[in-house]
Amino acid sequence: MTRNIIFQLHLWCGLLIGLFLAFQGITGSFVAFRHAGNHWLHADEMLIEPVDAPFIPISQVLDSFSDMFPEIPHNVLSIYFPQAPNEAYSIRIWDNAPAPNKYASMNSYTGEITGSGSKYQYPFELMFRLHEQVSMGTPGINAVHAGGFLMTLMSLTGIYLWWPRRETVQQALRIKRKPLRRFLFGLHRVIGAYAFVLVFIVAFSGTMIFGVLSLIPLAQTGPSGFGMFATVGVSGEQLGEPVPVDDIIAIARTYFPNDNIRDLSYIRRVRAVCVVSLYDRDSPNVRALNRVFFERHTGKVLAVRDWDDLQGIRLYEDWAIPIHSGEVIGNAGRFLVMLSGLVMPFLFVTGAWLWWKKRQVETA
């Protein structure tokens, strides 16, 4: 009786959210190797020949970008700084720009545009955007939170159903080749058993991430959080000539002199504010960022967000996200996360097919 209830729970969880989990699994597999994948697929754009010279300043980056794309305003840009001598500047144009989700790469020494295109020309960025956008806003966070919980439940019920009772573990891991239905059932069962630990860890860490996010809105992350800028803005008459962007970068460096700058961004819909994000040199977490917020047209510092002061955000950034992405153990972890992502669509397809075949037999 108990086993039948658990089987029904496993079955209907899979049928109800299987497509969603398959989608998240496939896109998440790309996200695991987003940075390396971009460099591999677009090496001619994103990797350059290093020279014995400093990188060009951000003011020249903006000037070169304007010469190439005069119709795109600067207030919709994020400029990612090169972290190695052979990396180019990477520029992203946000959704509300004339060219939504456009990407461009620029030679870090000359200012030459080395490549550009829409998100559809950059598969790893497209998959990242799809994976990320599903969780946008409260409904998205709740959906992903629920999906992560049900995925955790499916992995637990799945391992319970697989656990051998009248056979050895070795026998439970064998796959009978014929007939086809028996073969697919064995494949579904055995691959699910092998993938249990990976799927459980990815699902549980994802549930933790979005559980924390739902409890700690960005608007409440302290006096230097993003939420305080939600209503900041100035009218067109007040804008005037903005301060040189190189001055903004120099001021940000005074707060965190030992940190490498990750990017300069203009907050979407809040064109009066820009933010400089820097990697926290003292943290082992590659996602740890310090941020300095500026009033773009006066250069006034609005807030300084030190990573060490963010208790709630650090909780899931330091533990849940690195585990969820696999980066906690480097490329090996990313590879395992990629495998777990590819397992989900396989389990959904084989599980749905087996259920459909069973229904056909029962209704015949």
C-alpha positions, -999 to +999 in steps of 0.1 A: +000+000+000+027+025+010+048+016-020+018+022-044+012+056-028+049+065-032+048+053-068+017+074-076+034+104-060+066+099-081+046+094-112+023+124-110+051+147-099+070+137-129+041+141-153+030+175-139+064+192-138+086+169-160+087+194-189+096+223-167+124+203-150+136+191-184+137+227-196+156+238-165+179+208-168+189+215-204+194+252-200+212+247-167+236+223-185+247+252-207+249+276-178+273+253-160+299+261-187+287+295-197+320+313-195+342+286-209+315+278-236+315+314-248+352+314-251+352+281-270+324+289-293+334+326-300+371+325-295+376+348-325+355+375-308+361+371-271+398+361-270+425+384-283+462+385-288+477+401-256+502+429-260+525+447-236+502+477-230+474+486-205+437+481-213+420+511-229+399+531-203+361+528-201+356+562-217+373+549-249+352+517-247+320+539-246+333+561-275+342+531-296+308+516-289+290+548-298+309+550-331+298+515-340+262+516-326+251+553-324+215+543-319+220+525-286+223+547-255+248+541-228+222+538-201+213+503-212+248+488-211+267+464-189+304+464-196+323+433-183+360+439-178+386+414-190+400+392-162+430+380-182+454+396-208+438+377-237+402+385-229+381+412-247+357+436-231+322+421-232+292+444-236+256+435-230+227+456-241+197+451-218+161+441-228+147+476-230+172+488-255+166+493-292+184+460-298+172+437-270+198+414-256+225+423-280+261+413-272+293+429-284+330+421-278+357+448-280+395+445-282+408+455-248+438+472-263+425+490-294+388+495-289+380+476-321+347+457-321+356+421-326+321+407-328+284+414-321+250+399-325+217+390-308+213+365-280+203+339-307+238+340-320+253+332-286+238+299-275+254+299-240+241+334-233+206+325-247+204+295-224+215+315-195+188+341-202+162+314-205+173+297-173+174+330-155+142+345-168+121+316-156+129+327-121+122+364-126+098+381-102+078+366-074+058+341-095+089+329-112+108+325-079+078+306-064+076+284-095+112+275-094+110+270-056+081+246-061+099+228-089+130+224-068+109+210-039+091+185-062+123+175-079+138+168-044+107+147-036+109+128-069+145+119-063+137+106-028+106+086-040+126+074-070+154+060-049+129+044-025+112+027-055+145+015-069+159+002-036+162-036-039+141-058-017+143-093-031+175-089-050+210-076-046+222-041-055+242-056-084+210-073-097+190-041-093+216-023-115+212-047-144+193-038-176+174-064-196+177-057-233+144-072-245+116-064-249+118-026-256+095-017-227+115-038-203+147-022-216+135+013-212+121+006-178+155-008-167+173+022-182+150+046-165+154+029-132+192+024-133+201+058-147+178+074-121+196+054-093+230+064-105+219+101-109+201+102-075+229+120-055+235+145-083+198+153-089+191+155-052+220+179-045+211+202-075+174+201-065+179+207-028+204+236-034+180+251-059+152+249-034+175+266-008+184+294-032+148+304-041+136+297-006+161+323+008+152+347-021+115+345-013+123+353+024+149+380+017+137+404-010+164+425-025+146+456-013+154+445+023+190+436+020+202+466+040+209+503+033+232+495+004+209+469-014+195+473-049+159+479-036+167+514-023+172+526-059+139+513-073+124+549-074+156+569-081+154+589-113+158+624-127+139+642-155+154+650-188+159+687-179+181+677-149+204+653-167+229+677-182+264+664-190+274+633-170+307+631-151+335+613-169+330+576-165+367+571-158+362+593-127+335+569-115+357+539-120+386+557-101+363+565-072+350+529-070+386+517-068+393+539-037+367+519-018+381+485-028+416+491-040+427+454-041+396+441-060+393+435-097+364+452-114+338+428-128+315+452-146+301+487-149+263+487-153+235+512-157+205+500-136+176+492-159+147+518-158+168+538-133+189+558-157+201+582-130+221+554-113+251+533-123+269+506-103+305+493-103+308+457-092+341+443-080+352+408-071+358+404-034+394+395-032+392+382+003+364+357-004+370+322-018+336+325-035+339+336-071+304+352-069+313+374-039+309+410-051+314+444-036+294+472-052+295+510-054+264+529-065+267+563-081+244+591-092+254+590-128+253+626-137+270+641-106+293+612-096+279+613-061+283+580-042+248+568-032+258+536-014+287+512-009+277+475-006+304+455+011+301+417+006+310+410+042+280+430+054+253+410+035+243+383+059+212+368+042+225+371+007+259+356+016+241+326+031+229+314-003+256+329-024+284+313-004+269+278-002+237+272-022+247+288-055+283+273-058+269+239-049+239+243-074+263+253-102+290+228-093+317+254-092+324+245-055+347+218-069+357+235-102+352+221-136+346+186-123+316+199-104+303+218-135+306+187-155+286+167-130+259+194-129+258+193-167+252+155-165+224+159-140+208+185-162+208+161-192+195+133-171+162+151-164+148+152-200+158+116-204+140+105-173+109+126-182+107+112-218+112+075-207+090+079-177+062+095-197+065+068-225+064+039-200+033+055-183+016+059-217+023+023-227+010+011-194-023+030-199-027+016-233-024-020-219-049-012-191-075+003-214-072-023-241 
